[in-house]
């Protein structure tokens, strides 16, 4: 690797270069200082890389834990929804199996049908000649009430 080659080169330089006595050598003391500085920088980079790898590993573990927690919550929500649906279906089955009430049975035996729609409210309607409630529009009703008061 690059790092191994760099360290080998640095060790060769240390063996050849004697600080303070580099007149006959290729490298000056400034060059030697530069090599030492680069070695220190490489070591610092290695430490930084190790720290980043540790942080990445911790982050991935946290992410996996969070992902597992979210998956568990979703599974629980699906189970709860399925249970609610099953309970609602059970109630529907029970209601369908229940006998009709006495009032409905009497009405059907006399040939009358029960209307599911409500007939107008007492305050909003007026009894017609046959006793059936008739819905009167709000404006008309308000005018009639005002006329009665006057």
MODELLER restraints for C-alpha pairs under 7 A, 6 or more apart:
rsr = mdl.restraints
at = mdl.atoms
rsr.add(forms.Gaussian(group=physical.xy_distance, feature=features.Distance(at['CA:10:A'], at['CA:35:A']), mean=6.96, stdev=0.5))
rsr.add(forms.Gaussian(group=physical.xy_distance, feature=features.Distance(at['CA:17:A'], at['CA:25:A']), mean=6.86, stdev=0.5))
rsr.add(forms.Gaussian(group=physical.xy_distance, feature=features.Distance(at['CA:19:A'], at['CA:29:A']), mean=6.26, stdev=0.5))
rsr.add(forms.Gaussian(group=physical.xy_distance, feature=features.Distance(at['CA:22:A'], at['CA:28:A']), mean=6.12, stdev=0.5))
rsr.add(forms.Gaussian(group=physical.xy_distance, feature=features.Distance(at['CA:107:A'], at['CA:113:A']), mean=6.34, stdev=0.5))
rsr.add(forms.Gaussian(group=physical.xy_distance, feature=features.Distance(at['CA:119:A'], at['CA:133:A']), mean=6.51, stdev=0.5))
rsr.add(forms.Gaussian(group=physical.xy_distance, feature=features.Distance(at['CA:120:A'], at['CA:133:A']), mean=6.14, stdev=0.5))
rsr.add(forms.Gaussian(group=physical.xy_distance, feature=features.Distance(at['CA:120:A'], at['CA:134:A']), mean=6.55, stdev=0.5))
rsr.add(forms.Gaussian(group=physical.xy_distance, feature=features.Distance(at['CA:120:A'], at['CA:135:A']), mean=5.57, stdev=0.5))
rsr.add(forms.Gaussian(group=physical.xy_distance, feature=features.Distance(at['CA:124:A'], at['CA:135:A']), mean=6.23, stdev=0.5))
rsr.add(forms.Gaussian(group=physical.xy_distance, feature=features.Distance(at['CA:124:A'], at['CA:136:A']), mean=6.40, stdev=0.5))
rsr.add(forms.Gaussian(group=physical.xy_distance, feature=features.Distance(at['CA:125:A'], at['CA:133:A']), mean=5.79, stdev=0.5))
rsr.add(forms.Gaussian(group=physical.xy_distance, feature=features.Distance(at['CA:125:A'], at['CA:134:A']), mean=5.19, stdev=0.5))
rsr.add(forms.Gaussian(group=physical.xy_distance, feature=features.Distance(at['CA:125:A'], at['CA:135:A']), mean=4.42, stdev=0.5))
rsr.add(forms.Gaussian(group=physical.xy_distance, feature=features.Distance(at['CA:125:A'], at['CA:136:A']), mean=5.50, stdev=0.5))
rsr.add(forms.Gaussian(group=physical.xy_distance, feature=features.Distance(at['CA:126:A'], at['CA:133:A']), mean=5.58, stdev=0.5))
rsr.add(forms.Gaussian(group=physical.xy_distance, feature=features.Distance(at['CA:126:A'], at['CA:134:A']), mean=5.39, stdev=0.5))
rsr.add(forms.Gaussian(group=physical.xy_distance, feature=features.Distance(at['CA:126:A'], at['CA:135:A']), mean=6.67, stdev=0.5))
rsr.add(forms.Gaussian(group=physical.xy_distance, feature=features.Distance(at['CA:126:A'], at['CA:136:A']), mean=6.98, stdev=0.5))
rsr.add(forms.Gaussian(group=physical.xy_distance, feature=features.Distance(at['CA:127:A'], at['CA:133:A']), mean=4.64, stdev=0.5))
rsr.add(forms.Gaussian(group=physical.xy_distance, feature=features.Distance(at['CA:127:A'], at['CA:134:A']), mean=6.18, stdev=0.5))
rsr.add(forms.Gaussian(group=physical.xy_distance, feature=features.Distance(at['CA:128:A'], at['CA:134:A']), mean=6.45, stdev=0.5))
